[in-house]
Amino acid sequence: MTDLEVQADALHAHASRLNGSADQLNDAAVAALSAVALQPVAFGLLCSFLVPVVTLQQSTTVAGLSALRLALAAEATAVSAAGTTYSLLDDHLAAEIAKVI
């Protein structure tokens, strides 16, 4: 059997970076909502049909950013939980082995 070494601190650090990325995506989604606020005649009367297209694309993009933010936050929670579990299990097994030795 091969050795398996898990660095719980590295997992927690990675989870922290994932949370940071999720926060940045949230900032991007908030900025996207305010960046494109078009009036019905923003492109002139002739091109007024573009406003609903741009608005739809904006809402789709914001929804995608929000979904990605939620996925990253969930992944950060899972990675952090894995680090905690590895650490607790390692401590428990070390205590059990110490009883035998």
C-alpha positions as CSV (number, residue, x, y, z in Angstrom):
1,M,0.0,0.0,0.0
2,T,1.3,3.5,-0.8
3,D,1.5,6.3,1.7
4,L,-1.1,9.0,1.6
5,E,-0.3,12.4,3.1
6,V,-3.0,15.1,3.3
7,Q,-2.1,18.6,4.4
8,A,-5.3,19.8,6.1
9,D,-3.8,23.3,6.4
10,A,-3.4,23.4,2.6
11,L,-7.0,22.4,2.1
12,H,-8.2,25.1,4.5
13,A,-6.0,27.7,2.6
14,H,-7.5,26.5,-0.7
15,A,-11.0,26.9,0.7
16,S,-10.2,30.4,1.8
17,R,-9.0,31.2,-1.8
18,L,-12.2,29.7,-3.2
19,N,-14.2,32.0,-0.9
20,G,-12.2,34.9,-2.0
21,S,-13.0,34.1,-5.7
22,A,-16.7,33.7,-4.8
23,D,-16.6,37.2,-3.2
24,Q,-15.0,38.6,-6.4
25,L,-17.7,37.0,-8.5
26,N,-20.3,38.6,-6.3
27,D,-18.7,42.0,-6.8
28,A,-18.7,41.4,-10.5
29,A,-22.4,40.5,-10.5
30,V,-23.3,43.6,-8.5
31,A,-21.2,45.7,-10.9
32,A,-22.8,44.1,-13.9
33,L,-26.2,45.0,-12.7
34,S,-25.3,48.7,-12.4
35,A,-23.0,48.9,-15.4
36,V,-25.6,48.5,-18.1
37,A,-28.7,50.5,-17.3
38,L,-30.1,51.3,-20.7
39,Q,-33.0,53.6,-21.5
40,P,-35.5,52.4,-24.1
41,V,-34.0,54.8,-26.7
42,A,-30.3,54.1,-25.8
43,F,-29.4,53.2,-29.3
44,G,-31.7,55.6,-31.0
45,L,-35.2,54.9,-32.4
46,L,-33.9,52.9,-35.3
47,C,-32.0,50.4,-33.1
48,S,-34.3,50.4,-30.1
49,F,-34.8,46.7,-30.6
50,L,-31.3,46.2,-29.2
51,V,-32.2,47.3,-25.7
52,P,-34.2,44.1,-24.8
53,V,-31.4,42.0,-26.4
54,V,-28.7,43.6,-24.3
55,T,-30.9,43.5,-21.2
56,L,-31.6,39.8,-21.6
57,Q,-27.9,39.1,-22.1
58,Q,-27.1,41.1,-19.0
59,S,-29.6,39.2,-16.9
60,T,-28.3,35.9,-18.2
61,T,-24.7,36.9,-17.4
62,V,-25.6,38.0,-13.9
63,A,-27.5,34.8,-13.3
64,G,-24.5,32.8,-14.5
65,L,-22.1,34.8,-12.2
66,S,-24.5,34.2,-9.3
67,A,-24.7,30.5,-9.9
68,L,-20.9,30.2,-10.2
69,R,-20.5,32.2,-7.0
70,L,-22.8,29.7,-5.2
71,A,-21.0,26.8,-6.7
72,L,-17.6,28.2,-5.5
73,A,-18.9,28.9,-2.1
74,A,-20.3,25.3,-1.8
75,E,-17.0,23.9,-3.0
76,A,-15.1,26.0,-0.5
77,T,-17.3,24.6,2.3
78,A,-16.7,21.0,1.0
79,V,-12.9,21.5,0.8
80,S,-12.8,23.0,4.3
81,A,-14.9,20.2,5.6
82,A,-12.6,17.6,4.0
83,G,-9.6,19.3,5.6
84,T,-11.3,19.2,9.0
85,T,-12.3,15.6,8.6
86,Y,-8.8,14.5,7.6
87,S,-7.4,16.4,10.6
88,L,-9.9,14.9,13.1
89,L,-9.5,11.4,11.7
90,D,-5.7,11.6,11.8
91,D,-5.8,12.8,15.4
92,H,-8.2,10.0,16.3
93,L,-6.2,7.3,14.6
94,A,-3.0,8.6,16.1
95,A,-4.6,8.3,19.6
96,E,-5.8,4.8,18.9
97,I,-2.3,3.7,17.6
98,A,-0.7,5.3,20.7
99,K,-2.9,3.1,22.9
100,V,-1.6,-0.1,21.2
101,I,2.0,1.0,21.1
